[in-house]
C-alpha cells in the first residue's frame, strides 16, 4: 500500500495491491442460462484498490474502488467473473510525535 500526500493538509491519492480471497457458496448463483449452471466460483485473485481522499492532521476521508481479477488462468485479460466494490470511509490518525 502506498499513499502520496502532496501537502500537509488537502487531497491525497494512493493504491493498495495484493491478493483477495472470495468466500461464500462453492457454486456460482443458479441461473436459467445452462452455461452457468453448477459452475464453481473462483477462489480469489490479485486485486488493486486505488484511493483518493482528503486529509488533515487528525482525519482521512476517502473514496476507493476495489477490483479483484478472477481469471482462471491468472491473466488479467482473461476474467470469468466480475468482482469489484466501491467504498467510502474515514480513519483517525494516531499522533505519534510532534
Secondary structure, 3 states (H helix, E strand, C coil): CEEEECCCCEEEEEEEEEEEECCCCCECCCCCCHHHCCCECCCEEEEEEEEEEEECCCEEEEEEEEEEECCCCCCCCCCCCEEEEEEEEEEECCCCCC
